[in-house]
């Protein structure tokens, strides 16, 4: 067995537990998903920690951070995000919906910060610090693609928030334009100070101090008079739109995650190739992290563009999403297992080759005798 053969067998096989979600009855698949998803992430967390024992310093820290990321993700699903969350029934009577969404957003932000530290520690061991041409092409395609996949399915939500805020934005812009003359005085003051310096005269003269103080007070008063009348409408729109804003920010965080991971993966693959080492198992691990988010958003875009593909109220719009997530989580598990067993399989292959060579030599000697 080697890592290539293992992945060729395992990657199609793990599609089976993922596709099971599509065929289970409506009352059963949520329970199945609630069990399989966190268990897959917990298994990935354990394997990442196991792999970390094979390395030192930066790579050890990198896989520890990956383990923590998967562990937090699993706990978040069990406690807050599953179909039957453990913690949510206790929070709903005590917290408002917006506060619960803020809590989920905070956990996701913390978790993505952990993954960011994983990337930092990974890059510390990479001698290759520049993307090659293919890497830049891939990165250039990733940024607009992720932005499109994250924003397009919720473009109507963004449009609704913008329409609510448009009168306020228009008023503030008008006030800013009316006071633009005040802003022009800032570079005038700066040029006057430079002129004084060029003449070897004191830059902080009494005139400059008085003029600067008056200009600063005028700008603060202007900003106050511009913003203060709009505080109540801004607060109203913010309170009404907070759940939608949280949803948008979560999607943008997902897009930012993929945009960060793609060049990191490419640089690490370049580094492994320069060291004449295989990069397939690590590529599968990172691809698993990218897969469930990217293809879920791609599926949402397809449904937005072709709404007649699924009948109204079809459960497939939900079960396909969970299928993609289950497969992505299992990809991480398979990749980490293959990454850990890589050295063991390599030693066994060498041992078999040496044994076969020894047997060949012995047979040749017997023939000579």
Backbone torsions as a table, in degrees:
resi	resn	phi	psi	omega
1	UNK	NA	138.9	172.1
2	UNK	-134.7	170.7	-173.0
3	UNK	-63.6	-35.4	-179.3
4	UNK	-65.9	-47.6	179.2
5	UNK	-63.4	-41.9	179.9
6	UNK	-60.2	-45.2	-178.7
7	UNK	-68.3	-35.9	177.7
8	UNK	-62.6	-32.7	178.8
9	UNK	-83.8	-44.7	-170.2
10	UNK	-72.9	-40.6	-175.8
11	UNK	-62.0	-41.6	173.0
12	UNK	-69.4	-34.0	-176.8
13	UNK	-65.8	-40.0	-177.3
14	UNK	-70.4	-8.8	173.8
15	UNK	-68.7	-23.3	-177.6
16	UNK	-64.9	-54.8	178.0
17	UNK	-63.4	-24.8	177.1
18	UNK	-73.8	-43.2	-177.7
19	UNK	-72.7	-19.0	177.5
20	UNK	-58.6	-30.6	-179.9
21	UNK	-57.0	-34.2	-175.3
22	UNK	-72.9	-22.6	-173.6
23	UNK	-106.4	-6.9	-179.5
24	UNK	-75.9	151.3	177.6
25	UNK	-62.5	161.5	-175.4
26	UNK	-59.3	-34.1	-178.5
27	UNK	-85.0	-7.4	-174.4
28	UNK	-105.3	-40.1	-172.8
29	UNK	-62.3	-33.3	176.7
30	UNK	-62.1	-37.8	178.3
31	UNK	-66.7	-42.8	178.8
32	UNK	-59.9	-45.4	179.7
33	UNK	-64.5	-42.1	179.9
34	UNK	-61.9	-24.3	179.2
35	UNK	-90.6	-47.7	-173.0
36	UNK	-69.0	-43.6	-176.1
37	UNK	-61.5	-55.8	179.8
38	UNK	-65.0	-34.5	178.2
39	UNK	-64.3	-39.3	177.8
40	UNK	-63.5	-43.8	179.8
41	UNK	-67.4	-39.0	177.4
42	UNK	-64.9	-39.7	176.4
43	UNK	-63.9	-41.4	176.8
44	UNK	-63.2	-40.0	178.4
45	UNK	-62.8	-43.6	178.2
46	UNK	-63.2	-44.2	-179.4
47	UNK	-65.9	-39.2	178.1
48	UNK	-63.0	-40.4	177.0
49	UNK	-65.9	-38.8	178.0
50	UNK	-62.8	-44.9	178.9
51	UNK	-63.1	-35.3	-177.4
52	UNK	-61.0	-27.8	179.6
53	UNK	-68.8	-15.1	179.8
54	UNK	-84.6	-7.9	-175.0
55	UNK	-122.6	174.7	176.6
56	UNK	-128.2	157.6	172.5
57	UNK	52.6	-118.2	-168.9
58	UNK	-63.6	-44.3	-179.4
59	UNK	-67.1	-35.8	176.1
60	UNK	-62.1	-46.0	179.0
61	UNK	-63.9	-37.6	-178.7
62	UNK	-60.7	-46.7	-178.4
63	UNK	-74.1	-26.4	173.3
64	UNK	-65.9	-43.3	177.4
65	UNK	-63.3	-39.2	176.8
66	UNK	-62.6	-39.7	178.0
67	UNK	-62.8	-43.5	178.9
68	UNK	-64.6	-40.9	178.3
69	UNK	-57.6	-48.5	-178.8
70	UNK	-67.4	-35.6	179.0
71	UNK	-66.0	-46.8	178.4
72	UNK	-61.6	-40.6	178.9
73	UNK	-60.2	-45.1	-179.8
74	UNK	-63.3	-44.3	179.9
75	UNK	-65.6	-37.8	178.5
76	UNK	-63.1	-38.8	178.3
77	UNK	-65.4	-46.8	-177.5
78	UNK	-64.2	-42.4	-172.7
79	UNK	-85.1	-34.4	-169.7
80	UNK	-130.1	-32.2	-165.5
81	UNK	-106.4	-7.5	-177.6
82	UNK	-77.9	175.1	177.6
83	UNK	-67.4	-31.1	177.4
84	UNK	-126.8	72.2	-175.4
85	UNK	-69.0	148.5	-178.0
86	UNK	-78.0	-42.3	-171.7
87	UNK	-87.2	-27.3	-172.9
88	UNK	-60.0	-42.2	178.7
89	UNK	-59.4	-27.7	178.4
90	UNK	-81.9	-25.2	-178.4
91	UNK	-84.7	-34.4	-174.6
92	UNK	-58.5	-42.0	178.6
93	UNK	-70.5	-18.5	-173.0
94	UNK	-105.7	-24.2	-177.1
95	UNK	-124.4	152.2	174.1
96	UNK	-78.0	164.4	-177.9
97	UNK	-61.2	-39.5	-179.6
98	UNK	-64.2	-35.3	179.2
99	UNK	-70.0	-37.0	176.9
100	UNK	-66.4	-42.1	177.0
101	UNK	-61.9	-39.4	177.7
102	UNK	-63.7	-37.7	177.9
103	UNK	-64.0	-45.5	178.2
104	UNK	-61.6	-42.6	179.7
105	UNK	-63.8	-40.3	179.0
106	UNK	-64.1	-41.5	178.8
107	UNK	-63.9	-42.7	179.3
108	UNK	-64.9	-39.1	178.7
109	UNK	-64.1	-43.4	178.0
110	UNK	-62.3	-43.0	-178.4
111	UNK	-64.9	-41.0	178.1
112	UNK	-69.3	-29.1	174.5
113	UNK	-64.9	-39.0	176.5
114	UNK	-61.4	-43.4	178.6
115	UNK	-66.1	-32.0	176.6
116	UNK	-64.0	-40.3	176.3
117	UNK	-66.5	-32.9	172.8
118	UNK	-58.3	-45.6	179.8
119	UNK	-64.5	-41.7	-179.2
120	UNK	-61.5	-47.1	-179.9
121	UNK	-66.8	-31.9	177.5
122	UNK	-67.4	-41.6	-178.4
123	UNK	-70.6	-21.3	179.8
124	UNK	-65.6	-25.2	-178.4
125	UNK	-97.5	-0.5	-176.4
126	UNK	-92.4	120.3	176.6
127	UNK	-75.6	-27.9	-179.8
128	UNK	-80.1	116.7	-176.2
129	UNK	-111.7	-0.6	-179.7
130	UNK	-126.5	137.4	176.0
131	UNK	-71.5	142.4	172.8
132	UNK	-80.3	-177.0	-175.2
133	UNK	-60.7	-43.2	178.8
134	UNK	-63.1	-37.4	178.6
135	UNK	-64.2	-41.8	178.1
136	UNK	-66.4	-37.4	176.8
137	UNK	-63.6	-43.6	179.4
138	UNK	-64.3	-43.4	179.7
139	UNK	-65.8	-41.7	178.9
140	UNK	-63.1	-31.9	177.6
141	UNK	-80.3	-30.0	-177.0
142	UNK	-67.9	-42.3	-174.6
143	UNK	-61.4	-56.6	179.7
144	UNK	-66.1	-33.1	-180.0
145	UNK	-64.8	-47.2	-179.8
146	UNK	-65.4	-40.2	178.5
147	UNK	-62.6	-42.1	179.6
148	UNK	-65.4	-46.2	-178.3
149	UNK	-65.5	-32.1	-179.2
150	UNK	-78.2	-36.3	-171.1
151	UNK	-94.9	-39.0	-171.7
152	UNK	-58.8	-46.0	-179.2
153	UNK	-62.0	-20.9	-180.0
154	UNK	-115.4	24.4	-179.3
155	UNK	-61.9	-33.1	178.2
156	UNK	-67.3	-34.9	177.3
157	UNK	-65.9	-45.5	179.0
158	UNK	-62.9	-40.7	179.1
159	UNK	-63.3	-39.2	178.9
160	UNK	-64.1	-44.2	177.7
161	UNK	-63.4	-41.0	-179.2
162	UNK	-64.2	-41.4	179.3
163	UNK	-63.5	-35.3	177.0
164	UNK	-68.5	-38.3	-174.8
165	UNK	-87.4	-12.1	-173.6
166	UNK	-57.5	-45.1	179.0
167	UNK	-59.6	-39.3	179.5
168	UNK	-67.1	-44.7	179.8
169	UNK	-61.6	-41.1	179.4
170	UNK	-62.7	-44.1	179.8
171	UNK	-62.9	-46.2	-178.5
172	UNK	-64.5	-41.8	178.3
173	UNK	-61.3	-40.5	179.8
174	UNK	-63.7	-42.9	179.3
175	UNK	-65.9	-38.0	178.5
176	UNK	-65.4	-39.6	178.0
177	UNK	-66.1	-38.1	179.4
178	UNK	-65.0	-31.6	-178.9
179	UNK	-98.9	12.5	-178.5
180	UNK	-60.8	-28.6	-180.0
181	UNK	-61.0	-34.4	179.6
182	UNK	-65.3	-42.3	-179.7
183	UNK	-63.3	-34.3	-180.0
184	UNK	-60.9	-28.0	-178.1
185	UNK	-70.0	-19.9	179.8
186	UNK	-64.0	-52.6	176.4
187	UNK	-64.6	-28.8	177.1
188	UNK	-62.6	-44.3	177.5
189	UNK	-63.2	-42.1	178.7
190	UNK	-61.2	-44.0	179.1
191	UNK	-64.2	-36.4	179.2
192	UNK	-66.2	-40.4	177.7
193	UNK	-63.2	-42.9	178.3
194	UNK	-63.9	-36.5	177.3
195	UNK	-62.8	-42.1	178.5
196	UNK	-63.6	-39.5	178.7
197	UNK	-64.8	-39.6	-179.7
198	UNK	-65.6	-26.7	178.8
199	UNK	-91.6	6.2	-179.3
200	UNK	58.4	39.2	177.4
201	UNK	-111.9	155.6	-178.5
202	UNK	-57.8	124.2	-177.9
203	UNK	-73.1	-32.9	-179.2
204	UNK	-97.2	61.6	176.0
205	UNK	-76.3	166.7	-179.5
206	UNK	-60.6	-37.7	179.5
207	UNK	-62.0	-45.0	-178.9
208	UNK	-64.5	-43.0	-178.4
209	UNK	-63.5	-46.1	-179.9
210	UNK	-64.6	-44.9	-178.9
211	UNK	-64.1	-42.5	179.6
212	UNK	-64.9	-41.7	178.8
213	UNK	-63.8	-43.7	178.3
214	UNK	-64.5	-41.1	179.4
215	UNK	-64.7	-42.2	178.6
216	UNK	-63.8	-43.9	178.1
217	UNK	-64.0	-38.2	179.0
218	UNK	-64.3	-42.0	-179.9
219	UNK	-66.4	-43.4	179.2
220	UNK	-62.7	-41.8	178.6
221	UNK	-64.7	-39.7	-179.3
222	UNK	-65.7	-43.6	178.3
223	UNK	-64.2	-42.4	179.5
224	UNK	-61.2	-46.4	-179.2
225	UNK	-68.6	-23.3	177.9
226	UNK	-79.8	-44.0	-173.3
227	UNK	-85.6	-39.3	-171.4
228	UNK	-56.5	-43.9	179.8
229	UNK	-63.6	-19.1	-176.6
230	UNK	-99.7	3.0	-176.2
231	UNK	-62.5	-44.1	-179.5
232	UNK	-64.0	-49.6	176.3
233	UNK	-60.3	-38.2	179.4
234	UNK	-63.8	-44.2	179.0
235	UNK	-62.9	-40.1	179.4
236	UNK	-64.4	-47.7	-179.7
237	UNK	-64.6	-40.2	-179.7
238	UNK	-62.7	-44.1	-179.3
239	UNK	-66.1	-36.4	179.3
240	UNK	-73.5	-33.2	-172.7
241	UNK	-99.5	-1.5	-174.9
242	UNK	-57.4	-45.9	176.9
243	UNK	-59.1	-38.8	179.3
244	UNK	-69.2	-39.9	178.4
245	UNK	-64.6	-39.0	177.2
246	UNK	-62.3	-41.5	178.9
247	UNK	-63.1	-43.7	179.2
248	UNK	-63.6	-45.4	-177.8
249	UNK	-64.3	-36.1	176.9
250	UNK	-63.5	-41.5	178.8
251	UNK	-67.0	-38.8	178.4
252	UNK	-67.0	-34.9	175.1
253	UNK	-63.4	-41.4	176.9
254	UNK	-61.2	-44.3	179.2
255	UNK	-63.5	-41.5	178.8
256	UNK	-63.4	-36.4	178.1
257	UNK	-59.8	-47.8	-179.2
258	UNK	-65.4	-41.7	-179.4
259	UNK	-61.7	-34.5	178.2
260	UNK	-75.7	-41.6	-173.9
261	UNK	-69.2	-35.6	-175.1
262	UNK	-61.3	-52.7	178.1
263	UNK	-66.0	-32.9	177.3
264	UNK	-62.8	-45.6	177.5
265	UNK	-59.7	-44.8	-177.1
266	UNK	-65.1	-42.0	178.6
267	UNK	-63.7	-40.3	-179.4
268	UNK	-68.9	-37.4	176.7
269	UNK	-64.5	-42.3	176.2
270	UNK	-59.5	-42.1	-179.5
271	UNK	-63.7	-46.4	-180.0
272	UNK	-62.5	-39.3	178.0
273	UNK	-65.6	-37.6	177.8
274	UNK	-65.7	-27.1	177.1
275	UNK	-92.0	5.1	-179.5
276	UNK	57.0	44.4	176.4
277	UNK	-120.2	154.1	-178.6
278	UNK	-75.5	148.1	-178.1
279	UNK	-123.5	8.1	-172.2
280	UNK	-67.8	-44.3	-175.5
281	UNK	-66.0	-42.9	179.1
282	UNK	-66.2	-36.7	177.3
283	UNK	-61.0	-39.5	178.4
284	UNK	-64.8	-39.8	180.0
285	UNK	-61.5	-52.3	-179.0
286	UNK	-67.0	-36.5	178.4
287	UNK	-62.9	-32.9	176.6
288	UNK	-64.3	-39.5	177.8
289	UNK	-65.1	-40.2	-178.2
290	UNK	-75.2	-35.5	-169.4
291	UNK	-58.4	-53.1	-170.9
292	UNK	-66.3	-30.5	178.1
293	UNK	-79.5	-48.8	-174.8
294	UNK	-62.3	-47.7	-175.8
295	UNK	-76.5	-26.2	173.0
296	UNK	-64.5	-46.2	178.5
297	UNK	-66.9	-36.1	176.9
298	UNK	-64.0	-39.5	177.3
299	UNK	-63.2	-40.5	177.8
300	UNK	-63.6	-38.3	178.0
301	UNK	-65.4	-42.4	179.2
302	UNK	-60.6	-43.8	179.0
303	UNK	-65.3	-33.7	179.3
304	UNK	-69.7	-38.6	-179.2
305	UNK	-77.3	-34.8	-177.1
306	UNK	-127.9	74.0	-174.9
307	UNK	-65.2	-18.3	-177.3
308	UNK	-84.5	-0.7	178.0
309	UNK	-63.7	-34.7	177.9
310	UNK	-121.0	141.7	178.7
311	UNK	-68.9	154.5	-177.9
312	UNK	-62.9	129.8	-179.2
313	UNK	82.7	7.6	-179.6
314	UNK	-67.1	137.5	179.7
315	UNK	-73.4	-13.8	-178.9
316	UNK	-63.0	-28.8	179.0
317	UNK	-62.3	-24.9	177.7
318	UNK	-95.9	-44.6	-175.5
319	UNK	-67.8	-33.9	177.4
320	UNK	-63.9	-40.3	177.4
321	UNK	-59.5	-47.0	179.8
322	UNK	-66.6	-32.3	176.0
323	UNK	-61.5	-44.1	179.3
324	UNK	-63.8	-40.1	179.6
325	UNK	-66.2	-44.6	179.7
326	UNK	-60.6	-43.9	-179.4
327	UNK	-64.8	-41.4	178.0
328	UNK	-61.8	-43.7	178.9
329	UNK	-63.1	-41.6	-179.6
330	UNK	-69.1	-30.2	174.5
331	UNK	-60.3	-41.7	178.6
332	UNK	-61.2	-45.1	-179.5
333	UNK	-61.4	-48.1	-178.5
334	UNK	-62.9	-44.7	-180.0
335	UNK	-62.1	-42.6	179.7
336	UNK	-67.6	-38.6	178.6
337	UNK	-64.2	-45.6	178.6
338	UNK	-63.8	-36.8	179.1
339	UNK	-64.6	-39.6	179.7
340	UNK	-70.5	-38.9	-176.2
341	UNK	-84.2	-2.8	-175.1
342	UNK	-57.2	-48.9	-178.5
343	UNK	-65.7	-41.0	-179.9
344	UNK	-61.8	-45.7	178.0
345	UNK	-65.0	-36.5	178.9
346	UNK	-65.0	-42.7	178.6
347	UNK	-64.5	-40.5	178.9
348	UNK	-64.1	-39.5	178.2
349	UNK	-63.4	-42.2	177.7
350	UNK	-63.9	-42.3	179.9
351	UNK	-62.4	-42.7	178.1
352	UNK	-63.8	-41.5	179.9
353	UNK	-64.0	-41.2	178.8
354	UNK	-67.5	-38.8	178.6
355	UNK	-64.6	-42.9	179.1
356	UNK	-63.9	-39.2	179.6
357	UNK	-66.5	-39.5	178.5
358	UNK	-65.1	-42.0	177.9
359	UNK	-63.4	-37.4	179.4
360	UNK	-65.5	-43.1	179.5
361	UNK	-63.5	-43.4	-179.9
362	UNK	-63.3	-39.5	179.0
363	UNK	-66.1	-36.3	178.7
364	UNK	-66.7	-39.4	178.9
365	UNK	-66.9	-37.5	178.2
366	UNK	-64.4	-38.3	179.2
367	UNK	-65.2	-38.7	179.3
368	UNK	-66.2	-37.4	177.7
369	UNK	-67.4	NA	NA
